[in-house]
Amino acid sequence: MKNLFLTGAVSILFLTSCNKDEKLQTSSLEQQKLDYQARQIDIEKQKIAIEKEKINFERQKDSIEKAAVAKEQARQAEANRVARTSSSNSKRRSSGSYASNSSSGSSSSSSGSAGTTSTTTQKKGWSSAAKGTVIGTVGGAAAGAIISRKNPGLGAVIGGVAGGATGYTIGRAQDRKSGRVQ
């Protein structure tokens, strides 16, 4: 009877221990599912952050283009104003002076308009500093988001600032070499 009782107790212990392993495996499987879902949510958050950065970049690009168009219009208006002013000055000089004075006045006005055209032509488009800033900001933000796994938003901001500053510095040096900026 002792053997029977001992065998029964051992079998009950064995069955209950096997049952606990199934519960443990089931709970660990559920935990793995939850961890997987949490990682998927983090990935989706990162995708959303990247999309927000793209939208902000497009907005900045549009605002820079609008500012460039406005500057160009202001330059054109200034060039027209200068041309009108110099032509009215040359008319005043020619009406009260000899022909030699009027020819010198007209040559100065034509050289003045040619000077404004050359400076306008030289400054069209993005400067190297602006291009470097945009490229550095986007690249730095992407690298910061990838490197900082715990907080990709903060990493993107820090990387964007650092990349933008570096890109601006390099682009500014290129502008100085090309003569766009003194």
Sequence and secondary structure as in RCSB ss.txt:
>XXXX:A:sequence
MKNLFLTGAVSILFLTSCNKDEKLQTSSLEQQKLDYQARQIDIEKQKIAIEKEKINFERQKDSIEKAAVAKEQAR
QAEANRVARTSSSNSKRRSSGSYASNSSSGSSSSSSGSAGTTSTTTQKKGWSSAAKGTVIGTVGGAAAGAIISRK
NPGLGAVIGGVAGGATGYTIGRAQDRKSGRVQ
>XXXX:A:secstr
 HHHHHHHHHHHHHHHHHHHHHHHHHHHHHHHHHHHHHHHHHHHHHHHHHHHHHHHHHHHHHHHHHHHHHHHHHH
HHHHHHHHHHHHHHHHHHHHHS HHHHHHHHHHHHHHHHHHHHHHHHT S  HHHHHHHHHHHHHHHHHHHH SS
 HHHHHHHHHHHHHHHHHHHHHHHHHHHTS  
